[in-house]
Amino acid sequence: MAVPKRKKSRSTTRSGRARWKATVPDLVPIKVDGGTRLVPRRLIRHFHS
């Protein structure tokens, strides 16, 4: 397991957490069972098979 060589300051730790943001998935409309649904682009193959 990776272990830091020296202690990170509280401000460094907290500013790194504050910058991190989750990205919104790219939703694509597809037809499933006669209805249109918004599905993330990476899951399209799952719904068509």
Beta strands, then each sheet from edge to edge (+ up, - down):
strand 1: 27-32
strand 2: 35-40
sheet 1: 1+ 2-
end
